[in-house]
Amino acid sequence: MTAMSVPTDPEPDTAATRWRPVESLKRRWPTLLAVALIVLTSLGGGSGDPADSVSAFGDALPLLPLLYVITHQIGKPRATWPVLGLGLAVMVALRAQDLVSQPVALITLALAVLVWGAVRGTPHGRAVLSVQAAGTLVFGALALVGLAVDPDLGRYLVAAGWFFHGVWDFVHLRHSRLKQVVSPTFAEWCAVVDVLVAVQLLFLL
């Protein structure tokens, strides 16, 4: 005789099972925050001129690698969010003056931090410092060239910079040697923001 299988009871409909999707959403708060930010800024509108949007996002693009090199040199991922706040304050100050270009100032500051790390040492090793230096050069070049050329072409260059920085964020979120450079919550938030900005530049202008 073959043994009869005993039917198993279905998983009880408890509060814990019902609220699993909510718990998952709580863990994804950086993604939700990023989407909300992009939606709110999009609803806020602007001048309506695509060239102005390209200029604004091009000016802001060098801030992204700057945040990475500063947090990398500090050596404490939990400092990422305060560094973001400081970076935004610097951008506001730069926009209030006409003596120096905002992207040039941000790139110069990033390069100064990299030189400081090369001379004084870095908490994550020279290989990771070299990665941050490469990112600064690539994203800085995309910003500067994108701002210098015709806005129709510049839109694609600036969008490429934002998109590939989103890839950069994701790599730092997953790669074992890079994941300690910035806070994981920041890397997730920044990746979503970057990709959505690129989509906005390419398809919504």
Protein Blocks (a to p, Z undefined) as FASTA:
>chain_A
ZZdddddddddddfklmmmmmmmmmmmmmmmmmmmmmmmmmmnopnhpaklmmmmmmmmm
mmmmmmmmmmmmnopaklmmmmmmmmmmmmmmmmmpckbcfklmmmmmmmmmmmmmmmno
pfkbjklmmmmmmmmmmmmmmmmmmmmmcfklmmmmmmmmmmmmmmmmmmmmmmmklmmm
pcfklmmmmmmmmmmmmmmmmmmZZ
